[in-house]
Amino acid sequence: MGFMSKAAEEMDQAELQETEGYNMVLVQPEHFEDAYQTGRYLKEGKAVLLNLEKADKEVAKRIIDFLTGFVFCCEGKLEKMSRTLMMVAPSDVMISGNLYGEFDTESDISPLDHIEGE
């Protein structure tokens, strides 16, 4: 599509990891437009491990805001895993445990800081 960045187009080619009937995709967005591909994966029933390490802090915040609304509408889940890593999952995928506390550092500012961990 015309509005997708090169990173989003490459995400279309992403290798899927099958685990007990579920597909998981690793997405590393750099631009806000890359959030649309993550939404598509979620609509297809795929869980997404979202690595925001390469995204600018403001872009990462916009992506998180977009995906927060997206998962609300489709009753999915958005879980903070570490400073720059999130799990985005459809409603039928259960996410259990809380890894974030083990990675949290007070000295660093994360684009994910406004997302509450469980």
Short mmCIF file of the C-alpha atoms (twelve columns), coordinates in Angstrom:
data_MODEL
# 
_entry.id   MODEL 
# 
loop_
_atom_site.group_PDB 
_atom_site.id 
_atom_site.type_symbol 
_atom_site.label_atom_id 
_atom_site.label_alt_id 
_atom_site.label_comp_id 
_atom_site.label_asym_id 
_atom_site.label_seq_id 
_atom_site.Cartn_x 
_atom_site.Cartn_y 
_atom_site.Cartn_z 
_atom_site.pdbx_PDB_model_num 
ATOM 1   C CA . MET A 1   0.000   0.000   0.000  1 
ATOM 2   C CA . GLY A 2   1.125   3.559   -0.634 1 
ATOM 3   C CA . PHE A 3   1.053   4.752   2.980  1 
ATOM 4   C CA . MET A 4   3.296   1.979   4.342  1 
ATOM 5   C CA . SER A 5   6.955   2.592   5.097  1 
ATOM 6   C CA . LYS A 6   9.705   0.249   3.942  1 
ATOM 7   C CA . ALA A 7   9.815   -1.303  7.424  1 
ATOM 8   C CA . ALA A 8   6.073   -2.032  7.245  1 
ATOM 9   C CA . GLU A 9   6.468   -3.620  3.817  1 
ATOM 10  C CA . GLU A 10  9.247   -5.794  5.193  1 
ATOM 11  C CA . MET A 11  6.952   -6.772  8.074  1 
ATOM 12  C CA . ASP A 12  4.590   -8.250  5.474  1 
ATOM 13  C CA . GLN A 13  7.403   -10.695 4.785  1 
ATOM 14  C CA . ALA A 14  7.955   -11.452 8.501  1 
ATOM 15  C CA . GLU A 15  8.574   -15.042 9.419  1 
ATOM 16  C CA . LEU A 16  5.837   -16.431 11.660 1 
ATOM 17  C CA . GLN A 17  6.664   -18.605 14.620 1 
ATOM 18  C CA . GLU A 18  3.972   -21.248 15.251 1 
ATOM 19  C CA . THR A 19  3.462   -22.200 18.883 1 
ATOM 20  C CA . GLU A 20  0.600   -24.477 19.924 1 
ATOM 21  C CA . GLY A 21  -1.696  -23.236 17.145 1 
ATOM 22  C CA . TYR A 22  -0.886  -19.534 17.585 1 
ATOM 23  C CA . ASN A 23  1.193   -17.327 15.362 1 
ATOM 24  C CA . MET A 24  3.513   -14.734 16.820 1 
ATOM 25  C CA . VAL A 25  5.199   -11.991 14.861 1 
ATOM 26  C CA . LEU A 26  8.139   -9.801  15.888 1 
ATOM 27  C CA . VAL A 27  7.634   -6.191  14.775 1 
ATOM 28  C CA . GLN A 28  10.232  -3.444  15.122 1 
ATOM 29  C CA . PRO A 29  8.566   -0.224  13.919 1 
ATOM 30  C CA . GLU A 30  10.501  2.931   13.146 1 
ATOM 31  C CA . HIS A 31  7.630   5.091   11.845 1 
ATOM 32  C CA . PHE A 32  4.057   5.674   12.970 1 
ATOM 33  C CA . GLU A 33  2.758   4.145   9.739  1 
ATOM 34  C CA . ASP A 34  4.254   0.813   10.853 1 
ATOM 35  C CA . ALA A 35  1.546   0.584   13.555 1 
ATOM 36  C CA . TYR A 36  -1.029  -0.267  10.870 1 
ATOM 37  C CA . GLN A 37  0.745   -3.551  10.098 1 
ATOM 38  C CA . THR A 38  0.689   -4.481  13.782 1 
ATOM 39  C CA . GLY A 39  -3.068  -3.853  13.765 1 
ATOM 40  C CA . ARG A 40  -3.454  -6.087  10.707 1 
ATOM 41  C CA . TYR A 41  -1.576  -8.901  12.418 1 
ATOM 42  C CA . LEU A 42  -3.850  -8.539  15.444 1 
ATOM 43  C CA . LYS A 43  -6.971  -8.677  13.227 1 
ATOM 44  C CA . GLU A 44  -5.583  -11.902 11.691 1 
ATOM 45  C CA . GLY A 45  -5.412  -13.442 15.174 1 
ATOM 46  C CA . LYS A 46  -1.626  -13.191 15.496 1 
ATOM 47  C CA . ALA A 47  0.131   -12.100 18.672 1 
ATOM 48  C CA . VAL A 48  2.782   -9.422  18.144 1 
ATOM 49  C CA . LEU A 49  5.968   -8.859  20.092 1 
ATOM 50  C CA . LEU A 50  6.484   -5.126  19.549 1 
ATOM 51  C CA . ASN A 51  10.056  -3.850  19.921 1 
ATOM 52  C CA . LEU A 52  10.082  -0.037  20.025 1 
ATOM 53  C CA . GLU A 53  13.847  0.229   20.487 1 
ATOM 54  C CA . LYS A 54  14.457  1.827   17.064 1 
ATOM 55  C CA . ALA A 55  11.483  4.204   17.194 1 
ATOM 56  C CA . ASP A 56  11.873  7.829   18.224 1 
ATOM 57  C CA . LYS A 57  10.302  8.449   21.657 1 
ATOM 58  C CA . GLU A 58  7.441   10.581  20.260 1 
ATOM 59  C CA . VAL A 59  6.764   8.078   17.469 1 
ATOM 60  C CA . ALA A 60  6.745   5.240   20.020 1 
ATOM 61  C CA . LYS A 61  4.169   7.131   22.110 1 
ATOM 62  C CA . ARG A 62  1.944   7.627   19.052 1 
ATOM 63  C CA . ILE A 63  2.233   3.937   18.156 1 
ATOM 64  C CA . ILE A 64  1.287   2.944   21.709 1 
ATOM 65  C CA . ASP A 65  -1.671  5.346   21.695 1 
ATOM 66  C CA . PHE A 66  -2.888  3.956   18.364 1 
ATOM 67  C CA . LEU A 67  -2.519  0.341   19.480 1 
ATOM 68  C CA . THR A 68  -4.180  1.046   22.838 1 
ATOM 69  C CA . GLY A 69  -7.311  2.172   20.987 1 
ATOM 70  C CA . PHE A 70  -7.008  -0.677  18.509 1 
ATOM 71  C CA . VAL A 71  -6.802  -3.405  21.161 1 
ATOM 72  C CA . PHE A 72  -9.689  -1.804  23.066 1 
ATOM 73  C CA . CYS A 73  -11.904 -1.987  19.978 1 
ATOM 74  C CA . CYS A 74  -11.073 -5.623  19.262 1 
ATOM 75  C CA . GLU A 75  -10.923 -6.619  22.962 1 
ATOM 76  C CA . GLY A 76  -7.257  -7.548  22.652 1 
ATOM 77  C CA . LYS A 77  -4.419  -7.114  25.115 1 
ATOM 78  C CA . LEU A 78  -1.436  -4.791  25.309 1 
ATOM 79  C CA . GLU A 79  1.175   -5.693  27.929 1 
ATOM 80  C CA . LYS A 80  4.417   -3.921  28.715 1 
ATOM 81  C CA . MET A 81  7.220   -6.503  28.872 1 
ATOM 82  C CA . SER A 82  10.262  -4.242  29.295 1 
ATOM 83  C CA . ARG A 83  11.328  -0.644  28.678 1 
ATOM 84  C CA . THR A 84  10.908  -0.942  24.907 1 
ATOM 85  C CA . LEU A 85  9.116   -4.268  24.432 1 
ATOM 86  C CA . MET A 86  5.359   -4.897  24.420 1 
ATOM 87  C CA . MET A 87  3.116   -7.855  23.718 1 
ATOM 88  C CA . VAL A 88  0.027   -7.116  21.633 1 
ATOM 89  C CA . ALA A 89  -2.382  -10.039 21.502 1 
ATOM 90  C CA . PRO A 90  -5.876  -10.858 20.263 1 
ATOM 91  C CA . SER A 91  -8.591  -11.619 22.821 1 
ATOM 92  C CA . ASP A 92  -8.163  -15.405 22.620 1 
ATOM 93  C CA . VAL A 93  -4.476  -15.316 23.604 1 
ATOM 94  C CA . MET A 94  -3.787  -15.391 27.335 1 
ATOM 95  C CA . ILE A 95  -0.812  -13.431 28.655 1 
ATOM 96  C CA . SER A 96  0.210   -14.372 32.171 1 
ATOM 97  C CA . GLY A 97  2.983   -13.252 34.468 1 
ATOM 98  C CA . ASN A 98  4.691   -9.906  34.896 1 
ATOM 99  C CA . LEU A 99  8.198   -9.542  33.526 1 
ATOM 100 C CA . TYR A 100 8.344   -5.763  33.598 1 
ATOM 101 C CA . GLY A 101 9.399   -5.402  37.226 1 
ATOM 102 C CA . GLU A 102 12.577  -7.365  36.505 1 
ATOM 103 C CA . PHE A 103 13.644  -4.990  33.703 1 
ATOM 104 C CA . ASP A 104 12.548  -1.666  35.190 1 
ATOM 105 C CA . THR A 105 15.262  0.898   35.877 1 
ATOM 106 C CA . GLU A 106 14.554  4.252   37.467 1 
ATOM 107 C CA . SER A 107 17.438  6.044   35.769 1 
ATOM 108 C CA . ASP A 108 16.167  5.591   32.198 1 
ATOM 109 C CA . ILE A 109 13.114  7.135   30.572 1 
ATOM 110 C CA . SER A 110 11.161  4.792   28.332 1 
ATOM 111 C CA . PRO A 111 8.590   5.683   25.664 1 
ATOM 112 C CA . LEU A 112 6.464   3.052   27.371 1 
ATOM 113 C CA . ASP A 113 6.497   4.718   30.796 1 
ATOM 114 C CA . HIS A 114 2.922   5.943   30.464 1 
ATOM 115 C CA . ILE A 115 1.679   2.338   30.078 1 
ATOM 116 C CA . GLU A 116 0.927   0.691   33.413 1 
ATOM 117 C CA . GLY A 117 2.291   -2.821  33.991 1 
ATOM 118 C CA . GLU A 118 0.140   -5.347  35.838 1 
# 
